[in-house]
Amino acid sequence: MGIIEKIKEIEAEMARTQKNKATEYHLGQLKAKLAKLRTQLLEPPKGSSAGGDGFEVTKFGHGRVALIGFPSVGKSTLLTMLTGTHSEAASYEFTTLTCIPGIILYNDAKIQLLDLPGIIEGASEGKGRGRQVIAVAKSSDLVLMVLDASKSEGHRQILTRELEAVGLRLNKRPPLIYFKRKKTGGIAFNTTVPLSHIDEKLCYQILHEYKIHNAEVLFREDATVDDFIDVIEGNRKYIKCVYVYNKIDVVGIDDVDRLSRKPNSIVISCNLKLNLDRLLAKMWEAMGLVRVYTKPQGQQPDFSEPVVLSTDRGGCCVEDFCNHIHRSLLKDVKYVLVWGTSAKHYPQRCGVTHVLQDEDVVQIVKKKTEEDGARGRFKSHSNAPARISDREKKAPLKN
């Protein structure tokens, strides 16, 4: 029996098993087996080379956004409107067969937008080049799930299920669970909060399913069985997602109002070019990008090319700002002067832990090096003899 057949058999058994207190241990073991099989499904076959027939493109700009959706929902048209890059669009499905990149110039930043082929149900099992599409989505900073506003809401659930099957967690944060494998000592289970979805016995059973008999486990929140399995697997990608409902010009105003009020959602129309500016603002907000401008000492700030930081990747403090310019700059920084919304007064003298906000202006004040100190001492000693001799000339003679 192949891996896909085993996955379908476990899914069928989970579907016909009633969920109650008596079956929670059995369902927990089935979920662990299912996660292991899906991980094996994504691994390349033994003996094959690392390369494949994927369509990964080189990262460019200050962030990467992937367009994911069913065929013929308007992904190629959206790419053309936002970036100016031509992507063939037609009325038939699977017009786009490879990854087409484009660059969005927004708020003095460059954002790479990737138009990916449409995926279908079963993409996590490799149908319709689904694995290659999802692999590119994993390397992105943001996923734009493009949906047809006139179609059923089931499309969103199918896409979310396919992405979660390969380890993509949309609009979620990593669970607060500490897990560390050990060589000896058995399993040490602890918790700081009452648990309602998992207990120590179920935790042991899941670990034994993974053949883990020595480990430390600490729950810092009331997590679920799925959260614990994600921590054990360790290959999950937590990524933000914006649900883009296209073709709102063919539905009623009540449907547009209902879709626009959903969390992390926005409604647009590529045909009538409606609400595209709000889409760009939503992308900027979801990616957490921050522009920081530099100011040389004694000169005006340079507003032509900002340093773009991200709250999701690394951080937005002064230390991240210095490391973005050059790795060796931080050790020479004495303090920085900050103008902007993050400063209490202008300018504010700050250290390397100060958190910067959008459109702040930063001036770096460096430490005095040993050469500067030696140069100053040499200059003072070279003038000293002349001053001493002048005083000696003017001073009266002593008997």
N, C-alpha and C positions, 0 to 999 in steps of 0.2 A: 504493500500500500504506500502510495506517495505521500509527500508532506501535505499537499492540498487536500487529498482525500481524508487524511487524519484530522486536519483543521475543520473540515466540514462535518465530520463525524462528531467531534467534540462540541461544535456549535449546535448541532442537532440535539445532542444529549443535554446541553445546558438549557436549550429552549423547552424541552419537555420535562425538565426537573422543576418541581415546585419550589418556590423560595420561602423557606421558613427556618426556624431555629434548628431543626433537625438536619437540614440539608446544607447549612451554610459551610460546614467543613468540606463536604463533597464538592460544592461549587467552587470553593477556594482552590482546591487541588486542580479542578478542571481549568480554572483561569490561569494557574501557573503553567500547566501543560500547554495551553493555547499560546501563551506568551513565548514559551520556549520554541514551539514549532514555527511561529511567525518570525522569530529571530533567525532560525535556521533557513527559512524561506528567502530571507533577504541576503544571506551570505552567498558569495560567489561559489560556484561548484569547485570541488577540489581538483587541482591540476590545471585550472585555468589561470590566465594571466590577470594582473590587477586591472588592466585596461578593459574597456568594453565599448559597446556601440552607443554610448550616451552622447549627450549634446551639451555638456557643460561648457560655459563661456567664462572668460577671465573676469574676475571682479574689477569693477571700475567705479570711481566716484565715492561719495560719502555714505552710501547705503545701497542695499539691493532689495527690490520688490519683485515678487513672482505673481503672475496672473494665473489663477487656477480656476477651472470651471468646465462645465460640459461643452460639447461642440456647439458652435453656432449661437453663443450667448453674447458675442460682441467683444471678445478679448482683442482681436487684431485691430478692430476699428478703434478701440480705446487706446491701444498703443500708438496708433498713427496720430490720433488727436493730441495726446499728451506729449509725445516726443518728436513728432514729425518724421519718424522712421516709417518707411513703407512696409506694411505687412499685408500680404494678400488676403482679401476678405471676399467671400462669396456666399451664396445662399445655400450651399451644400455643406454637409458636415465634413470634419477633418480637412479643412482647407490648409491649416498650418500643420506641417509634419515635422518641424524641428524647432529649436529654440531661437527666437529672433530678439536680440537685445536693442534697447533704445535708451537715450539719456534724457531725463527731465531736468531742466534748469529752473529751480525754484528757490527763492530766498537766498540767492548767492551760493547755493549748494547744487551738487550734481548727484542725482539719484538714478541708479540703473534700474530700468524696468524690463522684465523678461516676459515675452509672450510665449507661453508654452502650449503644446498641443492639447486639445481637449481630452479629458480622461473620462472613463466610463465606469460603471459598477463592476467591481472585480479588478480595479487597477492595482490594488495591493498584491494581487496574485500574479501580476505581470501582463494583464490584458491591455491592449491598446497602448503599448509602451508606457504603461502606468508607472513602472518602477523608475524609469529614467526621469519622468516628469516629477515624481515625488522626491527623487534624490536632489534635483535642482532646487526644489522648494525648501529642502532641509538646510541648504546653504544660504538662504535668504534671511533678511532681517525682518521682513514683513510679508504676509500673504494677503493678496487681494482675491477673495473668492467672488468671482463674477457670476451672478445668477440672473435668470430671466424672470422679471417681475410678473409675467403672465403665466408662468408655469407653477406647479404645485410646490409647497414648502418641503416636499420630500427630497428634492434635489440637494438642498442644503444638508439634510441629515445624511444622505448617501455619501456626499463628499467628505463630511466630517468623519464619518465612520471609516472611510477608506484611508484618510490621512492618519487617524488614530491607530489603525491597524499596523502601520509601519513606524509608529513611534513619534508621530507629530502630535503635540498637545497644543491645541489652539486656545489662546486667551486664558491660559492657566499658569500658575507659578509652581515651582518644584515643591513637593511636600516636605514638611518639616520633620523628617525622619533621619536619624543618624544610623548609618549601617557601615560596619567594618568587619571584613573577614579576618580570622585569626588562624593560627596553626594549631593551637591547643586551647583547652579551657572550656570547651563546650559552648553552648549558646547562652549569653547573658541578655535577658529581656527586661527592659525597664520602660516606664512611661511617666510623664509629668502631668498628664490630663486623663480623665476617665475616657475609656474607649467604648464605643457603641457598635462599631462595624467589624472589629477584629479583636481576638484575645490571644493569650500566650500559646494555647494549644494549636490554634489555626496558624499562628506565626511559625511554630515548629514544623507543622506539616508542609507549609509552603517552602521553607528552607530545605527540608529533606527532599522535596521534589527536585530542587536544584542541586542536590547532593552537597549541601552546605551543613556541616555539623559543628563548626566552631566559628562563632561570630558574636559581635556586640550589636544590639538593636535598642534604640531609644526613640520612642514616639514623643514628639513635642506638640502634637495636635491630634485631634480625633480623625485620623486618616482612614481610608477605605482599603480593602484588599487590593484593588487595582493600583492605588498609590504605592503600597508596599512592594508590589511586583515591579513597578516602574523603577523604584529605587534599587532593587536587586539587579535588574537588567542593566541600568546605568547608561543606556544609549538613547534615552528619550530627549527630544528637542522641544523646548517650550518656546513657542513663537506666537507673536501677536497676529491677529487676523481681522481684517475689515471686510464685512459682507457688502458687496456692491450690487445693488439691484438695478439692472439695466432695462431699457425698453419701458419706462414708465409712461411713455406717450400712448401706449396701447391699452392701458388699464384705467380704471376709474379713480377719482380723487380720494375716495375712501380707502382703497387699497394702497395708494401712495402714502397716505397719512399713517396707515397701520404699519407699513414696512419701514417708514422713516423713524418710527418710534422704537424699533427694536434695538437692543444694545449692540454697539459696535457695528452699526449698519448705516448705509447711506444710499440714497436713490439718485439715479442719473438717467440721462437719455443721450446716447451717442448720436442718434439720428437728428435730434433737435439741439444738441450741444447744451444740455441743461445741467446745471449744478456741478460742472467739472471743476470750477474754482474751489468749491467746498470740498470736493474729493481730494484735491491736492493739500488743502489745509488739514484734512482728516489724516492723510498719510503722514504729514509732517508731525502731527501731534502723536500719532501711534508709534512712530519710530523714535520719538524722544530726542530729536536733533536740537542742538544748541550752537548758535554762532557766537564766536568770541573774536574780537578784533584786537590787533596788536598796536601798540603805541611806542615808537622809539623815543628815547629820552631827548627832550628839547624839540620834538617835532610833532606834527599833527598825526592823529590816528590814521591807520591805513584801512580804509573801508572798501578797498577794491577786492580783496580776497581774504575771507575770514577763515579762522581755524574752526572746523565743524566737529563737535564732540557729540557723543550719544550717551544718554542716561542708561541705556540697556547694555551697551558694549563698553565695559570699563567704568566710566563715570564722567563727571563734569567738574571735578575739583581742579585747583591750580596745578596739582601734581600731574594730572592727566593732560592738562594743557601743555605743560613743559615737555612731557614725554612725547607728545604728538609732534612738537617742533623738532626736538632732538633728544636722544636718550641721555646724553652727557650734560644736558643743560641744567638738570635739577640740582646737581651737586654745587653749582656755582650761584644758585639763587639765594640772595639774602632775604628779600621780601618782595612783594609785588604791590603795585598801586592799582586799584580797581575803580572804574567808573561804571555805573549802570544800576539795574534794579536790585542786584545782589548786595550793593554797598549801602551802608547806613548814612554815609556822608561822602562827599566828593573832594579829593580821592580818598579811599579807605585803604590803609596799610594792612595787608593780609598775609597770612602764611600759606603753606602749600596745601593745607586741608580745607581752605575756603571753597565753598561750592559756588560755581559760576552759573549765571542764568543767561537766557538768550539776549544777544546784542550787547553784552558787556564789553568794556574796553580794558585791556590789561597792559600795564607797563612793568617790565621785569627790572629789578635793581639787583645787580650782581655783587658778590663779595669781592673785596679787594684781594688780589692775588699776591703771592710773594714777590713777583717781579715788580708790581706796582709799589709795594712797600720798599723794596730795595732801591727802586728808582727815586722814591721820595727821600730816603735816607742819604743817598749819594748826592742828591741835589742840595740838601741842607748842609752836609759836611763840606761840599765844595764852596759854599758861601761863608762858612764859619770862619776860616782863617782870615779872610779879607776884613770881616767885621771886627775880629779880635785885634788885628794889627792897627785898624783905625782907632780903636779905643786906646790901645797902647801908645799911639802917637799923641793923642790928645790928653792922656792922663799925665798928671804932674809927677816928676821924679821924686822917689822916696830916698831918704838918707839911709 
